[in-house]
Amino acid sequence: MKRNFTFPIYFISICFAFAQNPIENDSITQLDEVILLDALKVKNATGIVPSDIIAAKIFQNYSPVELTSAMNQIPGVYVLSGALNTNRITVRGIGARTLFGTDKLRLYYNDIPVTDGSGFSTIEAFDLENLSQMEVIKGPKGTAFGANLGGAIILNPKEALGKSTNLSNNFTVGSFGLLKDNLSFNHYDGKLRLGLQYGHLETDGYRDNSQFERDGLLLNTSYQINEKNKMALLVNHIDYTANIASSIGATAFAENPKQAAANWGGVEGFETNNYTLVGINYAHSFNDRLKNSTSIFYSYLDHFERRPSPLGFLDEITNGYGFRTRFTGNFGFLNQSAEYNLGAELYKDEYNWSLFRTLEQPINGSIQGDRFADNKEFRTQLNSFGTLLLPFTDAFSAQLGLAINKTKYDFRDRFNIGTDNTTANRDFDLIALPSLDLEYRFSKAARLFANVSRGFSNPTVEQTLTPEGAINPDIAQETGTNYELGTELYLNDRKFHLNMAVYQMDVRNLLVAERVAEDQFIGKNAGKTRHRGIEIAMDYTWTISPKLQIAPFLSFTLNDHQFVEFIDEGEDFSGNPLTGVPKQLRTAGIQSRFLNGFYWNIAHRHISEIPLTDANTLQSEAFVVFTTRMGYRKPLSEKFTIGIDFGINNILDEKYAESVLINAGSFGGEPRYYYPGNPRNFYGSLRLGWQL
């Protein structure tokens, strides 16, 4: 694994950062990152579609590395994190049966789709310190963001607050050789908005063969040409190398969770990723009643993976491109203002992948052998969408939505010839996805909302192929219907906030991964599932004195997900709990802020047992993990600010599985179900900010 200390050592002299200065008229800076950035949260979901937005206030509960921990504070969302490069996001149980990676949802970065043509999203490609907020639309009700069964996640990068120019640096060190640096420059003068961030992260990892190193560069800039026209450019580049420890069995987990899986450790398995996203946006205001925003984008991914036999070395290159356009407008309706939203999104990519035999050797783990597969696949997704928000009264509104998806895969076998060649294509039928949202506002502080929506999920590349590598003509898209009722309530001068939702989602043509060999799977449609749940998020801001403010918070999820109809290989699992989904999730804690610039946050996360087999014969153990983070901010002058942070993860040194695999096969050894979580570990940060 490469090591590059140039940037970290250079920035040690500057050390960590966030700019802090008093708020004066239009010269807002990052004086109080938590309060300001949370106050400026911007909703991307269209109209009255409910969504959850988290920003600096929640990010500050966790270390600058812990993007997944922040996401786990959202009720209904559960991120299983086997390593920094091994994350699986599930939303209301959707995606729980995907063994590796995140699918069945759409991921957007600054309104640009970054989910690939087969439906996979890589959250690890983004740096938490570069984000201003994260918005999650749970379920298929998003309409303008794909109508996938798992919903959509929209990431927004940080920008300068008000007219200001700031340079800041945040440097973090911690256990297991953690070293992270984030250098940020933000400028806004009323017309030109410029954000430039460089980030470096490296760690040896807790487990054997789990080193990780990432470098990233983000450019986010826009220029207001005049009152009607605006241009913007986004460039995000990530380059990371990650060794792979993989999952281990129950015996290894109990005796020595630090060890890597024997096959991955034996070949010193790793992956490298070189990823670039470029997007150009043009926004035009025709008049007060009609606006348009159009983006064109290109993405490039060069991925290489050293894997044990029989998987072989994997070499991938993906070129993706497309456009996204949205028209938003309004018109008079019953003496109110009705709103509409029309648009389309085209994503095309060319996916090339080759496999090479793994030749094991006693030194350096393994070497690359002969090629045994060479494939190319062209993947196209076209989403068109429209919403219409009708305010029937001052209190009651209804929003109609319709999304239409067309997906096509064109697979080329470039290795086999003659009758062994498996070239084929799969053109999925056009699918229509309607949605209905209702909202009743009792007052500015209380509302009731309801949703009925239809969603879908496409099979992944692996699921569309048979064991022989040919297109599987029998695989179909998952479809489902979501029913949801919720309320949002503010009390006591908005000091108390409650958000609660109950839902049921019925999924048909359930896509499951059938294991055919060690770490090899194919997909098939195997039945129906029912997802039921209750989600509660609440917080209260209590000002004890002019010098002390505390804010307790709670996020709670109760799941009742089960197979309604599921027969696999002659076994009937109907009625069993859905595999890979905990019954309960809870995050709770207290944030404390002192007038002298000191803060102290403490939180705990509880995850109940998770069914690991479809037969419900094995479950993971429930666990509770406590974390804390504290810090101090002090202006050194009108332009300079210093800050110090310190945090502890897993305070009580709990032994737990941070991620699990379901239906793990033995293949001559013990089934490998568990990704061990990190033991107690520490981190500290130094922040410096300068207002230019």
C-alpha positions as CSV (number, residue, x, y, z in Angstrom):
1,M,0.0,0.0,0.0
2,K,1.4,3.4,-0.9
3,R,2.3,6.0,1.7
4,N,2.5,9.7,1.0
5,F,3.2,12.0,3.9
6,T,4.0,15.1,1.9
7,F,0.7,16.9,2.4
8,P,0.1,15.8,6.1
9,I,3.6,16.9,7.2
10,Y,3.2,20.2,5.4
11,F,-0.1,20.9,6.9
12,I,1.0,20.0,10.4
13,S,2.5,23.4,10.5
14,I,-0.9,24.9,9.8
15,C,-3.0,22.3,11.6
16,F,-6.9,22.0,11.7
17,A,-9.5,24.5,10.9
18,F,-12.7,26.2,10.6
19,A,-13.1,30.0,10.3
20,Q,-14.9,31.8,13.1
21,N,-15.9,35.4,13.3
22,P,-18.8,37.4,14.6
23,I,-21.9,37.7,12.3
24,E,-22.0,41.2,10.9
25,N,-24.7,42.1,8.3
26,D,-23.7,40.4,5.0
27,S,-20.2,39.3,6.2
28,I,-21.2,35.9,7.6
29,T,-18.3,33.4,8.2
30,Q,-18.0,30.0,9.8
31,L,-17.9,31.6,13.3
32,D,-20.3,29.0,14.8
33,E,-20.3,26.1,12.4
34,V,-22.9,24.1,14.2
35,I,-25.5,26.8,14.6
36,L,-25.0,28.6,11.3
37,L,-24.8,25.6,9.0
38,D,-27.8,23.9,10.6
39,A,-29.8,27.1,10.4
40,L,-29.1,27.4,6.7
41,K,-30.2,23.8,5.7
42,V,-31.8,23.8,2.3
43,K,-34.4,21.3,1.4
44,N,-33.8,19.6,-2.0
45,A,-36.9,17.3,-1.9
46,T,-39.7,18.7,-4.1
47,G,-42.6,20.5,-2.5
48,I,-44.2,18.8,0.5
49,V,-42.2,15.5,0.1
50,P,-40.9,14.7,3.6
51,S,-37.2,14.2,4.1
52,D,-34.6,14.1,6.8
53,I,-31.7,16.7,6.7
54,I,-28.6,16.4,8.9
55,A,-25.8,18.9,9.0
56,A,-23.0,20.3,11.2
57,K,-25.0,19.9,14.5
58,I,-25.1,16.1,14.0
59,F,-21.7,15.8,12.3
60,Q,-20.1,17.3,15.4
61,N,-21.2,14.3,17.5
62,Y,-18.7,12.1,15.7
63,S,-15.1,12.2,14.5
64,P,-14.3,13.8,11.1
65,V,-13.9,10.3,9.7
66,E,-17.3,9.0,10.8
67,L,-19.7,9.8,7.9
68,T,-21.5,6.5,8.5
69,S,-22.1,7.2,12.2
70,A,-23.7,10.5,11.4
71,M,-26.0,8.8,8.9
72,N,-27.0,6.2,11.5
73,Q,-28.5,9.0,13.6
74,I,-31.3,9.2,11.0
75,P,-34.3,7.0,12.0
76,G,-35.0,4.3,9.4
77,V,-31.4,4.4,8.1
78,Y,-28.9,1.8,9.0
79,V,-25.3,1.8,7.6
80,L,-23.4,-1.5,8.0
81,S,-19.7,-0.5,7.8
82,G,-17.2,-3.4,7.5
83,A,-14.4,-0.9,6.8
84,L,-13.9,2.6,5.5
85,N,-14.2,1.2,2.0
86,T,-16.9,-1.4,2.8
87,N,-20.3,0.3,3.5
88,R,-23.8,-0.9,2.9
89,I,-26.6,1.6,3.3
90,T,-30.1,0.3,4.1
91,V,-33.2,2.4,4.2
92,R,-36.3,0.9,5.9
93,G,-34.8,-2.6,5.2
94,I,-34.3,-2.0,1.5
95,G,-30.8,-3.0,0.5
96,A,-30.3,-5.3,3.5
97,R,-30.0,-8.4,1.2
98,T,-27.3,-6.8,-0.9
99,L,-24.2,-8.5,0.3
100,F,-21.6,-5.9,-0.7
101,G,-22.0,-2.2,-1.4
102,T,-25.1,0.1,-1.6
103,D,-27.8,-0.3,-4.2
104,K,-31.6,0.3,-4.5
105,L,-31.3,4.0,-3.9
106,R,-30.0,7.0,-5.8
107,L,-27.1,9.1,-4.6
108,Y,-26.7,12.7,-5.7
109,Y,-23.9,15.2,-5.2
110,N,-25.0,18.8,-5.6
111,D,-28.0,17.6,-7.7
112,I,-25.7,15.5,-10.0
113,P,-26.4,11.7,-10.0
114,V,-23.4,9.7,-8.9
115,T,-25.1,6.3,-8.7
116,D,-23.6,4.1,-11.5
117,G,-25.6,2.5,-14.3
118,S,-26.2,-0.7,-12.4
119,G,-27.6,1.1,-9.4
120,F,-24.5,1.0,-7.0
121,S,-23.5,4.1,-4.9
122,T,-20.2,4.6,-3.1
123,I,-20.6,6.9,-0.1
124,E,-17.0,6.3,0.8
125,A,-15.9,8.5,-2.1
126,F,-17.0,11.6,-0.2
127,D,-15.3,13.4,2.7
128,L,-17.5,14.3,5.6
129,E,-15.6,17.5,6.2
130,N,-16.5,18.7,2.7
131,L,-20.2,18.4,3.3
132,S,-22.6,21.2,4.5
133,Q,-25.5,18.8,4.8
134,M,-27.0,15.4,3.8
135,E,-30.6,14.9,2.9
136,V,-32.3,11.5,2.9
137,I,-35.7,10.8,1.2
138,K,-36.8,7.5,2.6
139,G,-38.7,5.3,0.2
140,P,-39.8,5.9,-3.4
141,K,-41.7,9.1,-2.8
142,G,-38.9,11.4,-4.1
143,T,-40.1,11.3,-7.7
144,A,-37.6,13.9,-9.0
145,F,-34.8,11.8,-7.5
146,G,-35.4,8.4,-9.0
147,A,-38.3,6.8,-7.2
148,N,-36.1,3.9,-6.1
149,L,-37.4,1.6,-3.3
150,G,-34.7,2.8,-0.9
151,G,-35.2,6.4,-1.8
152,A,-32.5,9.0,-2.4
153,I,-29.5,10.6,-0.6
154,I,-28.5,14.1,-1.6
155,L,-25.1,15.5,-0.5
156,N,-24.3,19.2,-0.6
157,P,-20.7,20.6,-0.4
158,K,-19.8,23.4,2.0
159,E,-19.8,27.0,0.7
160,A,-18.8,30.4,2.0
161,L,-21.5,31.9,4.3
162,G,-22.4,35.4,3.2
163,K,-19.8,37.7,1.5
164,S,-16.5,36.4,2.9
165,T,-13.2,34.8,2.1
166,N,-11.9,32.1,4.5
167,L,-8.9,29.8,4.6
168,S,-9.0,27.0,7.2
169,N,-7.3,23.7,8.0
170,N,-8.4,20.8,10.2
171,F,-5.8,18.3,11.2
172,T,-6.7,15.1,13.0
173,V,-4.7,12.2,14.5
174,G,-5.9,9.1,16.3
175,S,-5.7,5.5,17.2
176,F,-4.5,2.8,14.6
177,G,-2.3,5.3,12.9
178,L,-5.1,7.7,11.9
179,L,-4.0,10.9,10.2
180,K,-6.5,13.2,8.4
181,D,-6.1,16.6,7.0
182,N,-8.6,18.9,5.4
183,L,-7.5,22.2,3.9
184,S,-10.4,24.5,2.8
185,F,-10.7,27.8,0.9
186,N,-14.1,29.4,0.5
187,H,-14.9,32.8,-1.2
188,Y,-18.1,34.7,-2.1
189,D,-18.3,38.3,-3.2
190,G,-21.9,38.5,-4.4
191,K,-21.2,37.1,-7.9
192,L,-18.3,34.6,-7.7
193,R,-18.6,31.7,-5.3
194,L,-15.5,29.5,-5.0
195,G,-14.9,26.5,-2.8
196,L,-11.7,24.5,-3.0
197,Q,-10.9,21.7,-0.6
198,Y,-8.0,19.2,-0.4
199,G,-8.3,16.2,1.9
200,H,-5.9,13.4,2.9
201,L,-6.8,10.4,5.1
202,E,-4.7,7.5,6.1
203,T,-4.9,4.8,8.8
204,D,-3.3,1.4,9.5
205,G,-6.7,0.1,10.7
206,Y,-7.6,-2.0,13.7
207,R,-7.6,-5.3,11.8
208,D,-4.8,-7.0,9.9
209,N,-4.6,-6.1,6.2
210,S,-6.9,-3.1,6.7
211,Q,-4.7,-0.1,5.8
212,F,-6.5,2.7,4.1
213,E,-5.2,5.8,2.3
214,R,-7.3,8.5,0.4
215,D,-6.5,11.8,-1.3
216,G,-9.3,14.0,-2.5
217,L,-9.7,17.4,-4.3
218,L,-13.0,19.2,-4.5
219,L,-13.7,22.3,-6.6
220,N,-17.2,23.8,-6.3
221,T,-17.6,27.2,-8.0
222,S,-20.4,29.3,-9.5
223,Y,-20.7,32.7,-11.1
224,Q,-23.8,34.9,-11.2
225,I,-23.7,36.3,-14.7
226,N,-26.7,38.5,-14.2
227,E,-30.1,38.4,-12.4
228,K,-31.4,35.7,-14.8
229,N,-28.3,33.5,-15.5
230,K,-25.9,31.5,-13.4
231,M,-23.1,29.1,-14.3
232,A,-21.5,26.5,-12.0
233,L,-18.7,24.0,-12.1
234,L,-18.1,21.0,-9.9
235,V,-15.0,18.8,-9.9
236,N,-14.6,16.0,-7.4
237,H,-11.5,13.8,-7.5
238,I,-10.8,10.9,-5.2
239,D,-7.9,8.5,-5.2
240,Y,-7.8,5.8,-2.5
241,T,-6.1,2.5,-1.8
242,A,-7.7,0.1,0.7
243,N,-6.5,-3.3,1.9
244,I,-9.3,-5.8,2.5
245,A,-9.6,-7.8,5.7
246,S,-13.0,-9.1,4.8
247,S,-15.4,-11.0,7.1
248,I,-14.6,-13.7,9.6
249,G,-16.4,-16.6,11.2
250,A,-17.7,-16.9,14.7
251,T,-14.6,-18.6,16.2
252,A,-12.2,-16.1,14.8
253,F,-14.6,-13.3,15.9
254,A,-14.6,-14.6,19.5
255,E,-10.9,-15.4,19.7
256,N,-9.1,-12.7,17.7
257,P,-11.4,-10.2,15.9
258,K,-8.3,-8.4,14.7
259,Q,-7.3,-11.1,12.2
260,A,-8.2,-10.8,8.5
261,A,-10.0,-13.6,6.7
262,A,-7.4,-16.3,5.8
263,N,-8.0,-16.1,2.0
264,W,-7.9,-12.3,1.8
265,G,-5.0,-12.0,4.2
266,G,-3.1,-14.7,2.5
267,V,-3.0,-12.9,-0.8
268,E,-2.7,-9.5,0.8
269,G,-5.9,-8.4,-0.9
270,F,-6.6,-4.8,-1.7
271,E,-8.4,-2.4,-4.0
272,T,-7.5,0.9,-5.6
273,N,-9.9,3.5,-6.9
274,N,-9.3,6.5,-9.0
275,Y,-12.6,8.4,-9.3
276,T,-13.3,11.8,-11.0
277,L,-16.7,13.6,-11.3
278,V,-17.1,16.7,-13.4
279,G,-20.4,18.6,-13.7
280,I,-21.4,21.9,-15.4
281,N,-24.7,23.6,-14.4
282,Y,-26.5,26.4,-16.1
283,A,-29.5,28.0,-14.3
284,H,-31.8,30.4,-16.0
285,S,-34.8,32.4,-14.8
286,F,-37.3,33.0,-17.5
287,N,-39.5,35.1,-15.2
288,D,-40.9,35.1,-11.7
289,R,-43.0,32.0,-12.6
290,L,-40.6,29.8,-14.5
291,K,-37.0,28.7,-13.9
292,N,-34.7,26.0,-15.3
293,S,-31.6,24.3,-14.0
294,T,-29.6,22.0,-16.4
295,S,-26.5,20.0,-15.7
296,I,-24.2,17.9,-17.9
297,F,-21.7,15.6,-16.2
298,Y,-19.0,13.0,-16.7
299,S,-17.5,10.5,-14.3
300,Y,-14.5,8.2,-14.5
301,L,-13.7,5.2,-12.3
302,D,-10.5,3.1,-12.6
303,H,-10.8,0.2,-10.1
304,F,-8.4,-2.6,-9.5
305,E,-8.7,-5.4,-6.9
306,R,-6.3,-8.1,-5.9
307,R,-8.6,-11.0,-4.8
308,P,-8.1,-14.6,-3.7
309,S,-8.7,-17.6,-5.9
310,P,-11.1,-18.5,-7.5
311,L,-12.3,-14.9,-7.7
312,G,-9.2,-13.7,-9.5
313,F,-7.8,-10.2,-9.9
314,L,-10.4,-7.7,-11.0
315,D,-9.6,-4.7,-13.3
316,E,-12.5,-2.3,-14.0
317,I,-12.9,1.0,-15.9
318,T,-16.2,2.8,-16.0
319,N,-17.0,5.9,-18.1
320,G,-20.3,7.6,-17.2
321,Y,-22.0,10.6,-18.6
322,G,-25.4,12.2,-18.9
323,F,-27.5,15.3,-18.2
324,R,-30.2,16.4,-15.7
325,T,-32.7,19.2,-16.3
326,R,-35.5,20.6,-14.1
327,F,-38.1,23.2,-14.8
328,T,-39.8,24.7,-11.8
329,G,-42.7,27.1,-11.9
330,N,-45.9,28.3,-10.3
331,F,-49.3,29.6,-11.3
332,G,-52.4,30.9,-9.6
333,F,-54.8,28.3,-8.1
334,L,-57.8,29.0,-5.8
335,N,-56.2,32.3,-4.8
336,Q,-53.0,30.4,-3.9
337,S,-49.8,29.7,-5.7
338,A,-49.6,26.2,-7.1
339,E,-46.1,24.8,-8.0
340,Y,-44.9,22.4,-10.6
341,N,-41.7,20.6,-11.4
342,L,-40.8,18.9,-14.7
343,G,-37.6,17.3,-15.7
344,A,-35.5,14.4,-17.0
345,E,-32.3,12.7,-16.2
346,L,-30.2,10.5,-18.5
347,Y,-27.3,8.4,-17.3
348,K,-25.2,6.3,-19.5
349,D,-22.1,4.4,-18.7
350,E,-19.6,2.0,-20.3
351,Y,-18.4,-0.6,-17.9
352,N,-15.3,-2.6,-18.8
353,W,-14.1,-5.4,-16.6
354,S,-11.5,-8.2,-16.9
355,L,-10.6,-11.1,-14.6
356,F,-7.1,-12.6,-14.1
357,R,-6.1,-15.8,-12.3
358,T,-4.7,-15.4,-8.8
359,L,-1.3,-17.0,-8.5
360,E,-0.4,-17.3,-4.8
361,Q,3.1,-17.2,-3.6
362,P,4.8,-17.1,-0.2
363,I,6.2,-13.6,-0.6
364,N,4.1,-10.6,-1.5
365,G,0.9,-12.6,-1.2
366,S,0.0,-13.2,-4.9
367,I,0.7,-12.2,-8.4
368,Q,-1.5,-11.7,-11.5
369,G,-1.9,-14.7,-13.8
370,D,-3.6,-15.2,-17.2
371,R,-6.8,-13.4,-18.1
372,F,-9.9,-15.6,-18.0
373,A,-12.7,-13.1,-18.7
374,D,-13.0,-9.8,-20.6
375,N,-16.3,-8.1,-20.7
376,K,-18.0,-4.8,-21.6
377,E,-21.5,-3.6,-20.7
378,F,-23.3,-0.5,-21.9
379,R,-25.9,0.6,-19.3
380,T,-28.6,3.3,-19.9
381,Q,-31.1,4.7,-17.5
382,L,-33.6,7.4,-18.4
383,N,-35.7,9.0,-15.7
384,S,-38.4,11.5,-16.5
385,F,-40.4,13.1,-13.7
386,G,-43.1,15.7,-12.9
387,T,-44.8,16.9,-9.7
388,L,-47.8,19.2,-9.2
389,L,-48.4,20.8,-5.8
390,L,-51.9,22.2,-5.3
391,P,-52.7,24.2,-2.2
392,F,-56.5,23.8,-1.8
393,T,-56.6,25.9,1.4
394,D,-54.0,27.7,3.5
395,A,-53.7,24.5,5.6
396,F,-54.3,21.6,3.1
397,S,-52.1,20.8,0.1
398,A,-51.8,17.8,-2.2
399,Q,-48.9,16.9,-4.5
400,L,-49.2,14.6,-7.4
401,G,-46.0,13.0,-8.8
402,L,-45.1,10.7,-11.7
403,A,-41.7,9.2,-12.5
404,I,-41.0,7.1,-15.5
405,N,-37.9,4.9,-15.8
406,K,-36.4,3.0,-18.8
407,T,-33.3,0.8,-18.2
408,K,-31.3,-1.1,-20.8
409,Y,-28.2,-3.3,-20.4
410,D,-26.0,-4.3,-23.4
411,F,-23.5,-7.0,-22.5
412,R,-20.5,-7.9,-24.6
413,D,-18.3,-11.0,-24.1
414,R,-14.9,-10.1,-25.5
415,F,-13.1,-13.2,-24.3
416,N,-15.0,-16.3,-25.5
417,I,-15.7,-17.1,-29.1
418,G,-18.2,-19.2,-31.0
419,T,-20.8,-21.0,-29.0
420,D,-19.1,-20.1,-25.8
421,N,-19.6,-16.4,-26.4
422,T,-22.3,-15.0,-24.0
423,T,-23.0,-11.6,-25.6
424,A,-26.6,-10.5,-25.1
425,N,-28.7,-7.5,-24.1
426,R,-31.6,-6.9,-21.7
427,D,-34.1,-4.1,-22.3
428,F,-36.4,-3.7,-19.3
429,D,-40.0,-2.5,-19.8
430,L,-40.9,1.1,-19.3
431,I,-42.1,1.5,-15.7
432,A,-44.4,4.2,-14.4
433,L,-44.1,5.3,-10.7
434,P,-46.9,7.5,-9.4
435,S,-46.9,9.2,-6.0
436,L,-49.4,11.2,-3.9
437,D,-48.4,13.4,-1.0
438,L,-50.9,15.1,1.3
439,E,-50.1,17.7,4.0
440,Y,-52.3,19.5,6.6
441,R,-50.7,22.3,8.6
442,F,-52.4,23.0,11.9
443,S,-50.1,25.9,12.4
444,K,-46.5,27.0,11.5
445,A,-45.4,24.6,14.3
446,A,-47.5,21.5,13.5
447,R,-48.2,19.5,10.4
448,L,-49.5,16.1,9.4
449,F,-48.4,14.4,6.2
450,A,-49.2,11.2,4.2
451,N,-47.8,9.5,1.2
452,V,-48.6,6.7,-1.2
453,S,-46.0,5.9,-3.8
454,R,-44.7,3.2,-6.1
455,G,-41.0,2.4,-6.5
456,F,-38.6,0.0,-8.2
457,S,-35.1,-1.4,-8.1
458,N,-33.1,-2.6,-11.0
459,P,-31.0,-5.8,-10.8
460,T,-27.2,-5.2,-10.6
461,V,-24.8,-6.4,-13.2
462,E,-24.0,-9.5,-11.2
463,Q,-27.7,-10.3,-10.8
464,T,-28.4,-10.0,-14.5
465,L,-25.8,-12.7,-15.3
466,T,-26.1,-16.5,-15.1
467,P,-23.3,-18.6,-13.6
468,E,-22.1,-19.1,-17.1
469,G,-21.8,-15.3,-17.6
470,A,-24.8,-14.8,-19.9
471,I,-27.6,-12.4,-19.5
472,N,-30.3,-13.9,-17.3
473,P,-33.6,-13.4,-19.2
474,D,-35.7,-14.3,-16.2
475,I,-34.6,-11.6,-13.8
476,A,-37.1,-8.8,-13.3
477,Q,-37.1,-5.5,-11.6
478,E,-38.3,-5.3,-8.0
479,T,-41.4,-3.2,-7.5
480,G,-43.1,-2.0,-4.3
481,T,-45.7,0.3,-2.9
482,N,-45.1,2.6,0.0
483,Y,-47.7,3.9,2.5
484,E,-46.7,6.5,5.0
485,L,-48.2,8.7,7.7
486,G,-46.3,11.2,9.8
487,T,-46.2,14.4,11.8
488,E,-43.8,17.1,12.6
489,L,-44.2,19.2,15.7
490,Y,-42.5,22.2,17.4
491,L,-43.4,23.2,20.9
492,N,-42.2,25.7,23.6
493,D,-41.0,28.4,21.1
494,R,-39.6,25.7,18.8
495,K,-37.2,24.5,21.5
496,F,-38.8,21.0,21.3
497,H,-38.9,19.2,17.9
498,L,-40.6,15.9,17.2
499,N,-40.7,14.1,13.8
500,M,-42.6,10.8,13.7
501,A,-43.6,8.5,10.9
502,V,-45.3,5.1,10.5
503,Y,-45.1,3.2,7.2
504,Q,-45.6,0.0,5.3
505,M,-43.9,-0.9,2.1
506,D,-44.9,-4.0,0.1
507,V,-42.2,-5.3,-2.2
508,R,-42.8,-7.8,-5.1
509,N,-40.3,-9.7,-7.2
510,L,-37.8,-9.7,-4.4
511,L,-34.2,-9.8,-5.7
512,V,-32.0,-12.1,-3.8
513,A,-28.4,-13.1,-4.2
514,E,-27.9,-16.9,-4.5
515,R,-24.4,-18.0,-3.6
516,V,-23.0,-20.4,-6.2
517,A,-19.4,-20.4,-5.0
518,E,-17.2,-18.7,-2.4
519,D,-17.8,-15.0,-2.8
520,Q,-19.7,-15.6,-6.1
521,F,-23.5,-14.9,-6.4
522,I,-26.3,-14.7,-9.0
523,G,-29.6,-13.0,-8.7
524,K,-33.1,-14.2,-8.9
525,N,-36.6,-13.0,-8.0
526,A,-37.8,-15.1,-5.1
527,G,-41.0,-13.7,-3.5
528,K,-42.5,-10.8,-1.6
529,T,-41.6,-8.8,1.6
530,R,-43.5,-6.5,3.8
531,H,-41.6,-3.6,5.5
532,R,-43.4,-2.0,8.5
533,G,-41.9,0.5,10.9
534,I,-42.2,3.4,13.3
535,E,-39.5,6.2,13.2
536,I,-39.1,8.8,15.8
537,A,-36.7,11.7,16.0
538,M,-36.9,14.3,18.8
539,D,-34.6,16.9,20.4
540,Y,-35.0,19.7,22.9
541,T,-32.9,22.8,23.4
542,W,-32.7,23.9,27.0
543,T,-31.0,27.1,28.0
544,I,-30.1,26.5,31.6
545,S,-28.3,29.8,32.0
546,P,-26.7,32.5,29.8
547,K,-23.5,30.5,30.0
548,L,-24.9,26.9,29.4
549,Q,-27.2,25.3,26.9
550,I,-27.9,21.6,26.7
551,A,-29.8,19.7,23.9
552,P,-30.8,16.1,24.5
553,F,-31.8,14.1,21.4
554,L,-33.3,10.7,20.5
555,S,-33.6,8.8,17.2
556,F,-35.5,5.5,17.4
557,T,-36.6,3.0,14.8
558,L,-38.8,0.0,15.4
559,N,-38.9,-2.5,12.4
560,D,-41.3,-5.3,11.6
561,H,-40.0,-6.6,8.3
562,Q,-40.7,-10.0,7.1
563,F,-40.9,-12.4,4.1
564,V,-44.6,-12.6,3.0
565,E,-43.8,-15.2,0.3
566,F,-40.3,-16.6,-0.1
567,I,-39.4,-20.0,-1.3
568,D,-35.7,-20.6,-2.1
569,E,-34.2,-23.9,-3.2
570,G,-37.3,-25.8,-2.1
571,E,-37.4,-24.2,1.4
572,D,-40.3,-22.1,2.5
573,F,-39.2,-19.0,4.5
574,S,-42.5,-17.2,4.4
575,G,-43.3,-15.4,7.6
576,N,-39.7,-15.2,8.8
577,P,-38.1,-11.9,9.7
578,L,-36.3,-10.2,6.8
579,T,-32.7,-11.2,6.9
580,G,-30.1,-8.5,7.7
581,V,-32.4,-6.1,9.4
582,P,-32.4,-5.3,13.2
583,K,-35.7,-5.1,15.0
584,Q,-34.7,-1.9,16.9
585,L,-32.2,0.9,16.3
586,R,-31.6,3.7,18.8
587,T,-29.3,6.7,19.0
588,A,-29.5,9.1,21.9
589,G,-27.3,11.6,23.6
590,I,-26.8,15.1,25.0
591,Q,-25.1,18.1,23.4
592,S,-23.7,20.7,25.7
593,R,-22.5,24.2,24.8
594,F,-20.9,26.8,27.0
595,L,-20.6,30.5,26.5
596,N,-16.8,30.4,26.7
597,G,-16.5,28.4,23.5
598,F,-16.4,24.9,25.1
599,Y,-18.8,22.1,23.9
600,W,-19.2,18.5,25.0
601,N,-21.4,15.9,23.2
602,I,-22.0,12.3,24.2
603,A,-24.1,9.8,22.3
604,H,-24.8,6.1,22.3
605,R,-26.1,3.7,19.6
606,H,-28.0,0.5,20.2
607,I,-28.6,-2.1,17.6
608,S,-30.7,-5.2,18.4
609,E,-30.1,-8.7,17.1
610,I,-30.0,-9.2,13.3
611,P,-31.2,-12.4,11.6
612,L,-28.3,-13.8,9.6
613,T,-30.0,-16.7,7.8
614,D,-33.3,-16.8,6.0
615,A,-34.3,-19.8,8.2
616,N,-33.8,-17.5,11.2
617,T,-31.5,-20.1,12.9
618,L,-28.8,-17.6,13.7
619,Q,-28.7,-14.0,14.9
620,S,-26.0,-11.5,15.6
621,E,-25.7,-10.2,19.1
622,A,-27.2,-6.9,20.1
623,F,-24.8,-4.2,21.2
624,V,-24.6,-0.7,22.6
625,V,-21.7,1.7,21.7
626,F,-21.0,5.0,23.5
627,T,-19.0,7.9,21.9
628,T,-18.1,11.3,23.1
629,R,-16.5,14.4,21.6
630,M,-15.6,17.7,23.2
631,G,-13.9,20.8,22.0
632,Y,-13.0,24.4,22.5
633,R,-13.0,27.4,20.1
634,K,-11.3,30.7,20.8
635,P,-10.8,33.8,18.5
636,L,-7.2,34.9,18.6
637,S,-8.1,38.1,16.8
638,E,-10.7,39.5,14.4
639,K,-9.3,37.3,11.7
640,F,-7.8,34.3,13.4
641,T,-9.5,31.5,15.3
642,I,-8.1,28.3,16.9
643,G,-10.0,25.2,18.0
644,I,-9.2,21.9,19.7
645,D,-11.3,18.7,19.6
646,F,-10.9,15.4,21.4
647,G,-13.1,12.3,21.0
648,I,-13.4,8.7,22.2
649,N,-15.2,6.0,20.2
650,N,-16.6,2.9,21.9
651,I,-15.9,4.2,25.4
652,L,-16.8,1.0,27.1
653,D,-14.7,-1.1,24.7
654,E,-17.7,-3.1,23.5
655,K,-17.0,-6.2,21.4
656,Y,-19.5,-6.1,18.5
657,A,-20.0,-6.6,14.8
658,E,-20.1,-3.3,12.9
659,S,-21.4,-5.2,9.8
660,V,-22.6,-8.7,9.0
661,L,-23.1,-10.9,6.0
662,I,-26.3,-12.9,5.5
663,N,-26.5,-16.6,4.5
664,A,-22.8,-17.0,4.5
665,G,-21.6,-20.3,3.0
666,S,-18.9,-22.5,4.5
667,F,-17.2,-23.8,1.4
668,G,-14.9,-26.1,3.4
669,G,-14.5,-23.6,6.3
670,E,-16.5,-21.8,8.9
671,P,-19.2,-19.4,7.5
672,R,-17.9,-15.8,7.6
673,Y,-20.7,-13.7,9.0
674,Y,-18.9,-10.9,10.9
675,Y,-17.0,-7.7,10.3
676,P,-15.7,-6.7,13.8
677,G,-16.2,-3.2,15.0
678,N,-13.2,-1.2,16.3
679,P,-12.4,-1.4,20.1
680,R,-12.0,1.7,22.2
681,N,-10.1,4.3,20.2
682,F,-9.2,8.0,20.4
683,Y,-8.7,11.0,18.2
684,G,-7.8,14.6,18.5
685,S,-8.0,17.6,16.2
686,L,-6.4,21.0,15.9
687,R,-8.3,23.7,13.9
688,L,-7.0,27.0,12.6
689,G,-9.1,29.5,10.6
690,W,-8.2,32.7,8.9
691,Q,-10.6,35.3,7.4
692,L,-8.8,37.0,4.5
